[in-house]
Amino acid sequence: MSLETTYRILAETSRPEAVDVLARGLTSEDAQARQYCFRTLAQRDCRRSHELVIAHWDRFRDEIIEATKDHREGFCATVVETLTDELSKAEAGDARLDVDRTAVLTQIVLFFSIRDALPLLIDASWKNFSHIVRQQCIDTVVPLASTWGKHARRQYAGQRPDPNVERQRLELTKQLLQSAKNFQKHRCEELLDAFLVISTWNDPALRAALTDDSPCRTVLLRRLRNSQQQAVMELLAGFIRRRSIPDCLLGLMLQRCDAMYCETLLQVITPDPSSVTLTNLKEYGLPDCLRGGVSLLRTLGIDRDAAIAHAYTMAMQHDPETIAVLLEILQRHHAPITSSQAAYDAVSICLSRCDVPNADYWLQAVSSDRIEALLTSPESSADRVAQPTEKANTANTAAETTADADRAEFSHSESFEDRAADVCLRLVKWAEAKKSRFSKPAKRLLGEFNINNMLPLFPTLSAKERMRIGKTLMRIDPATLDVVRDGLRHAVMSRRIEAIEFAQTLGLVELMIEPFTNIVHSDHQRTRIAAAEALATAKCDTSAGLLKELATSPLGSLRDAAKDSLQRRGIAL
């Protein structure tokens, strides 16, 4: 007969001598023989056989795991029975208690995820006489409960749970809630964690515990605020995706701000948030752990960019710092990686949500010296954004990158003006990148930075600010020249003077000779004087002829202004 037949007979026979034979095989130096023996002992419907396997767990753990992978049901039942006996000894204070044996049994329960042992372990975790046994039980209950609860929460995300398994889990939540209510007796915070990690958001036990104004709710809320268990933080953060959030959790969910919770919350938000998540972010505002803007973003992994983009634009769409965050995300992906496409898609959506900054914001930008980086860079920046590239193993994956000239980081300065200048600089460059998907959103955000809004402000600004505004407008507002030309013909004198000052600041006088000729011939004296002063910045012969003509004017102030302009140009009368 083959060995397989021999071991099959040993597995099926009821004779006790078979166990003795297999026990001798466990002392063999042949690993294959030991494997046969362990497998056969696990197959036997005999408690003594299973206890023999338990006795060798410490020495042959890996071999037992491999040998019993297809024959664990009877073995696990024996483990639970044996554990019940040992815990009863501990509960009674029996001197025969073997804490090493209970340690082995709890290890087996944890490794094989024997859920049937959980009710027994939960009671022992706070009722047992032995402190060592209580700790062994707690160390088993928490990871088992965490794994089960995590699986249950994933099922709520789209899978239908097994009714029998779900019924068993709900019974355990009731048992763990009872232990939480007795917290003052055992003072074991790990049991609070066990209740929280096995729970899902709609569990009756959890809802009841959070609704009832009791000491139990107080300790659970404190644990939700302080626990470093990943599953506890996942439970708390997950309420951002629920239509109904308990009042006592709302503030806690928004105010907890440690780094681990921040990561967990962004993981829950996901790169493609649900409509409920977006609605909650808009209604309740940005959680404290996500505050910090660009500074916070730099501390996070690049795979969180899409989630934080959605969070900021829903909760802080009015704040220009949100625009800075989105632009920094694009900067972080200038060298495309796997998560870049999700980041590009998120930023493309989120830029359209942001409110357009008003003219006052752009005035703050031009007051910063950082804006000079924009004014000194080449104006032909349409080619600065690389075309979408295909990534290996991903069809039609587009990645847009900026050239080296556009890779300057945001300022670390606390100055509001510097940050506004950084935002302006990057938006202008994206607006000029006509082949980019971000060109139109950038132009929309620059909508209030236009010649019509800026021209009336010119008299109140310094010469440096005028120059910065003018040069920026020449790059982003194609209507600038037409508006200046129309301004020189405006019926209101003050508007004509504003247009003259603008043309003078930007050196556009030569392009506006025709309206300037009309002004110096027929306009109000004050306007003619302003035009004469502006002609000093021109270089063409026509402008020189106009100045010579004005130099012979009978009006002394106009004549003096013309002579001064001719002198500045080095032209003799």
SULVENBEL-V840914 format. One line per field, one symbol per residue. ss: DSSP state (H for helix, E for strand, C for the rest). phi: phi as a letter, one per 30 degrees, with the letter a starting at -180 (. if undefined). A space follows every 10 residues. Layout:
ss = ???
phi = ???
This chain:
ss = CCHHHHHHHH HHCCCCHHHH HHHHHCCCCC HHHHHHHHHH HHHCCCHHHH HHHHHCCCCC HHHHHHHCCC CCHHHHHHHH HHHHHHHHHH HHCCCCCCHH HHHHHHHHHH HCCCHHHHHH HHHHHHHCCC HHHHHHHHHH HHHHHHHHHH HHHHHHCCCC CCHHHHHHHH HHHHHHHHHH HCHHHHCCHH HHHHHHHHCC CCCHHHHHHH HCCCHHHHHH HHHHHHCCCH HHHHHHHHHH HCCCCCHHHH HHHHHCCCHH HHHHHHHHHC CCCCHHHHHH HHHHCCCHHH CCHHHHHCCC CHHHHHHHHH HHHHHCCCCH HHHHHHHHHH HHCCCCCCCH HHHHHHHHHH HHHCCCCCHH HHHHHHCCHH HHHHHCCCCC CCCCECCCCC ECCECCCCCC CECHHHCCCC CCCCCHHHHH HHHHHHHHHH HHCCCCCCHH HHHHHCCCCC HHHHHCCHHH CCHHHHHHHH HHHHHHCCCH HHHHHHHHCC CCHHHHHHHH HHHHHHCCHH HHHHHHHHHH HHCCHHHHHH HHHHHHHCCC HHHHHHHHHH CCCCCHHHHH HHHHHHHHHC CCC
phi = .ddededddd dcdcdddddd ddddddcddd dddddedddd dddddadddd dddedceddb edddeddcdc bcdddddded dddddddddd ddidddecdd dddddddded dchddddded dddddbcddd dddedddddc dddddddddd dddddddlcc ddeddddddd dddddddddd dceddchcdd ddeddddddc dcdedddddd dddbeddddd dddddcdcde dddddddddd ccdcceedce ddddcdbddd dedddddddi dbdddddddd dddcjdeedc dkhdddedcc dddcdddddd ddddcbddcd dddddddddd ddcdcebedd dddddddddd dddddddddd dddddddcdd dddddcdedd cdcdcddecd ceibdhdcbc bcdedccddd dddddddddd ddddeddddd dddddcdcdd edddddedcb ddddeddedc cddddddddd ddddcccdde ddddddddcd dcdddddddd dddddciced dbdddddddd cbddeddddd ddddddcdbd dddddddddd dcdddedddd dddddddddi cdd
